[in-house]
Amino acid sequence: MIGVELRKLVLRPRVWASVLLLCLLPAIVAVFLATADFAPPPGQGGAFLSAVVSDGTLYPAAALALVLPLFLPIAVAVTAGDAIAGEAAGGTLRYLLVRPVGRTRVLTAKLVAIAVYATAAIGIVVLTSLVIGVLLFGTGAQAVPGGPPAGAVSLSGVPLTSSSLALRLLGAVGYIVLSMVGFAAITLFLSTVTESAVGAALGGLAVLITSSVLETLDAAAPVKPYLPTHYWLSWLDFFRDPVLWRNIDSGLLLQAGYIVVFFGAAWANFATKDITD
């Protein structure tokens, strides 16, 4: 069943279009950075943007910072919103359930396929950004002509080896994937409530916008640690030295909770739902 869902994703042009758009934003920003006379001052602009001009190997991290707040969640919301509601609206869900396949298995396969999509999309963004970063900014092997090798530098100002940078980037990717799966579980639940894929996706985006707005309000301080977006940017802590695990661990626990609660709610609703079309 998982293989069937993965084949559906691979064969959908809009899936590849969404991945292309995710890669396009970092590419455009890289071109502007490469052609500008100056880089953003340290501490201003997106994370790592002031550092990538001297070391292109850091650009995948900058690309993640560019796509995570908005563009990646939109892509995930559209995919998750279409998972059940799209099949119901298209009339294919009824025929899918006629097969000797349990609804729990169908729903699980949908969530796994979304997780694979998020992983693949982020992986492609990282790889394309690495190529673009190295081509436009070099590898930082020599920060100053005639000077010593530079190498990548953490957010704490500590030099990073290539292997350390790769491990930190891998950890960041895993963290972001789990964050997106937690968000996808919310939208997947909405996809079982309505037969409109657009409505489910918009519902997921409404959750995203509401959470982001509440993050800016001091009055919402008591609920901030429980908002789905609260720990999304904690992946940046992988690039500090030493790694700050407190927020990372809290973020992982929170997203696991969202996955359990909303996938359980989706299952409870989908398992008893009449499919008439």
Secondary structure, 3 states (H helix, E strand, C coil): CHHHHHHHHHCCHHHHHHHHHHHHHHHHHHHHHHHCCCCCCCCCCCCCCCCCCCCHHHHHHHHHHHHCCCHHHHHHHHHHHHHHHHHHHHCCHHHHHHCCCCHHHHHHHHHHHHHHHHHHHHHHHHHHHHHHHHHHHCCCCCCCCCCCCCCEECCCCCEECHHHHHHHHHHHHHHHHHHHHHHHHHHHHHHHHCCCHHHHHHHHHHHHHHHHHHHCCHHHCCCHHHCCCCCHHHHHHHHCCCCCHHHHHHHHHHHHHHHHHHHHHHHHHHHCCCCCC
